[in-house]
Amino acid sequence: MVQQDQSSNQASTTQAPMFSIIVAVYNDWTMLDGCLQSLARQTNGPGFEVIIVDDGSTETAPEFVGTSRGYPSTIIRQAHEGIPSARNRGIRTSKGTVLLFVDADSRLRTNCLEVLSSTIVNSPQHDCFQLRLVGNCSNVVGRAEELRLITFQSHMLQRDGRIRYLNTAGFAIRRTLVDIEAGVFDPAALRAEDTLLLANLMQRGELPWFVPEAVVEHAIPLSLMGCLRKDIRSAYLEGRTYDMIASKGVRIRVTHRERLQMLASMWKAAGQPSIGRSAWFVLVMRQALQRTISFVHQCLRIGSTAPA
């Protein structure tokens, strides 16, 4: 059964906020607290509402979720259907002129919304916006994430300021570009749904505009072993999504040459004291595991569809 709750601090106003910030959650309540705190600390930003969609969590939402933080918030509960479906449900509840998607483990820098709103107002020719993501360098997993994000965003940035990259840890889209009832995300893509969205935008000749001054920290709560286990679980679902992308004829995956170039850039960047070479080895190990599992699943799918 689907249940919807309105928090007591929901603003009674007919004026739509600039941002509807949509956060889909499945059992990651602990990380959500840091995300909501970062939103409460925004300075000089525009009006916004926060929509939290609980995708059928098996863990009870803690009391802090309904705590007043100085901005309108809504909590929606639905049966477990997947994060893409949960985000689409949040869209149907939203009122903002811009939809901003963040994850429970996202931490927005204090001027993030101020910078993003200024960019959107001054860029009427753009409809989609990718915020700059950074890692939390407090442990080796976070430093590996920082290394990955630095290199990948730099490599995917186009000369005209757009970026061939989309990550829902910090992604915004104008409401006018969205079919509110249908949503933005394909519910069939249970992993890598943001990459599928990028492929759909590329089919229409669009790419997100990169906003480097609007910074979101992507905090990873898992240990290295926890990350490896998650990589194994996710590889098959991601493979299915990449099959959907391939059917569109859109090239998303980087070439072997590009991958080698990025590995070389990562090695160079890992020489910084704030990151360290150990982060490079962790990143390479995770990527090698993901590629291996993806290849095995691809072979199995081909074998299962081959004529007897």
N, C-alpha and C positions, 0 to 999 in steps of 0.2 A: 504494500500500500504506500502511496505517495503522500507525504505530509508536508505542509509548508507553515513555517513560523515567521512572524515579523518580530524583530527585537524591539524593545520598548523605546529605543532612541530613534526609531524611524521618523524622519522629518515629515511634517505635514505641510507640503508645499506643492504647488502645481508647476513650478519651474523645474525643468529637467536639469540635472547636474551635467557638467561637461563629461565626466567619466563615470561609467559603470565598470567597477573592478570586479571581475568574476574569478572566483577561486574554487576549483573543484577539489574535493577532499575524499580520500578513501583510507580511513584509519590513521592518517598522518597528522593527528591533532596536535601533537607536541610541537612539530615544526610550524604549524599554523600560527601559534602564539607569536613567534618572532615576526612573521609576515604582518600580522595585524598591528603589532607594535610599531613596525616601520611605517605603516600607513598613518598611524596616529601622530608620528613625528614629522610629517611633511610640512614644509615651510613655504608660505606665499603661494601655495598651489590653488587651483580652481576647486569648485565644488565637486564632490564625488560621492558615490554610494558604493558599498561593498556588498556583493552577493556571494554567499558561501553555499555551495551545493554539496550536500553529503550524499555520495553515491553508494548508499546502502552499507555504510561502515558497520562492521561487527563490534567495534569498540564504541562505547557511549561517549558522546561529545562532552568534554569537560565544561565546567561552569564558565570559564573565561570566554568561551565562544559567544555567549549572549551578553557579555559585559559591555556597558556603554563606553565608547572610546572617543566620543566627540564627533562622529560622523554617522549618517544613516546606514543601517546594515539590515540584511535580510538573510535568513537561514532557510534553505529549501532541503527537504529530505525526500529521496526517491529510492526505489528499489535499485539493486546493484545492476547497472547496465553498461558501465564503462565510463571513463573520464570524458571522451568526446560527447557522449550523450548528456552527461552532467553539465558540461559547458554550454551545450545547446539549450538545456533547460534554463540555465542562468540567463542566457540571451533573451529568452521569451519573457523573463521577469524584468529585464533591465529597462531603464528610462534615459540613460545618458546618451549624449550625442556622439560619444566615442566609447567603444568597448575595449577595455584593457584586460588582457588575460595574464595572470600571474599564477605561479604554483605555490603550494603551501610552504615550500622551502625557499621561496624568493624573499629577498630583503631589499627594499627600495631605499636608495640613498635619500637623505632628507630633502634635497631639491629636485628629486626625480620628476614629480608631477608638474612642478613649475616649469622645468626645462621642456618636458614633453608637450605641455599645453602651448607654450610659446612657439615651439616648432610646428605644431599642427596648425595653429592660427596663421602662421607666416608661410605655410606651405599648402595652399589650397589645391595645388595640382597633384598632390599625393594623397592617397587614401589609406595606405597601410604603413605602419611604422614599427621597426624592430629596435628595441632598446639595447644598449650595450650590456652584455653579461660579463661578470667577473666571478672568480671562484673565491671561496673562503680558504685562506692559506694557513689555517691553524693546524692542519695535519696533512699528511702526504697525499691522501685522497683529494682533499680540497686543492692542494697545490697542483696536482695532476689535472684537475678540472680547470683551474686557472690557465695552465699551459695550453690545454686543448682549446679553450675559448679564445684566448689571445690570438693563437695561430689561425684558427678556423675563421674567425670574424675578419681578420686581416686579409686572408686569402680570398674570401668570398665577397669582399667589398669591391664594388664596381667603380670605375672612374667617375661616373656621374653622381655618386653618393648613394645609390641604391645598393642593396646587398642580396646575394643569392643564398639567403639563409633565413630561416624562420624558427623561432623557439618560443614556445608559450610560457616560458619562465618570465618573459617580458615582451609582449606583442600587442599592438593596438591597431584597431581598424575603425574607420568611420561608420556610423550606423547606416548612412545612406547606401553603403555598398553591400549591406547584409540583408538577406531574406530572413526576417525575424522568426517566422514560424519554422522554416526549414533548418535554420541555424547555420553555423560556419563550418563545423567539423563533420566528417563522415563517420557515423556510429560504427561502421564495419571495420574501421581502422582502430584497433584497440591499442596499438603502439605506433609511434612515428606518425601520429595523426597530423602534427604540425608540418612535417615534411610533405605529406599528401596535400595539405592546404597550399604549401608553397608551389607544388606542381600545378595545382588548379589555377593559381594566380599567374604562373608563367605561361600557361596555355592562353590566358587572356592578355598576355604581353605586359604583365605587371610584376614588379618586385617591390618589397618593402623599402621604404626610405630609412636609412640608418641614422639613429640619433645617439651619437657617441657620448654626449654629456648627460644623457638620462641613464643612470647606472643602476643595475639590479645585481645584487650579489646572489649567486646560486649556491646555497649551502647544502652540502651532501651529508646527511646524518649517519650514513652507513659506514661500517668498517670496510677495509679492502676485501675481506672474504665476503661480506654482505653484498658489496658491489659486484663481485664475480658471480655470486649466486643469482643476483638480479639480472646480470647480463645473459646468463644461460637461460633463465625463464623468458626473457624478453625477445631473444633472437628469433624464435619462430614467428611470433606475432609481427615483429618488424619485417621479417621476410615476406609475409603475406601482404603487408602494406606496400613494400617495394615492388611486388608483382603488380599491384593495382596501378602504381605509378608508371611502371614499364608499359602497361597496356595503353597508356595515354600518349606514349611516344615522347615523353619529356625526360631529358637527361638530368638526373639529380646527383647520382653518385659521382664522386671524384674519380678521375682516371688514376692508373697506377703511377704515372709520372707525377701527377699533382700530389698524390699521397706521399711519394718519396720526397718531393720538395717540402711538403709540410713537416715531415719527420725531421728533415735537416733543419728547418726553421725552429722546430720545437727543441731540438738538441741545443741550438744556439741560445734560445731564450732560457733554457733550463740552467744555463750557466749563471743566471742571476742569483744572488744569495737568498732572495725571498722565495725562490722556487726550488732549485737544487736538482741535480741529475737524477735522484731517486724518483722524482715525480715523472721524469721522462720514461723510466723503465716501467713504472706502474701504468702509465698511459699506453705504452706500446703493448704491454701484456694484455690489458683489457681490450684493445682494438684487435689484437691478434686472435683472442678468444672469440670475440664477436664475429670476425670474418670467417673463422673456421666453422663455427656453429651455423652461420648463415649459409656457407657453402654446402655443408652436410645436409641441411634442410632442403636446399635447392635441389641437390642430387636426389633426395628422397621423393620430392614432389615430381621431378621429371620421371623417375622410375615408376611412380604410382600411376602416371598418366600415359606411359608408353603402351602401345598395343601388345597384347600377349603373343 
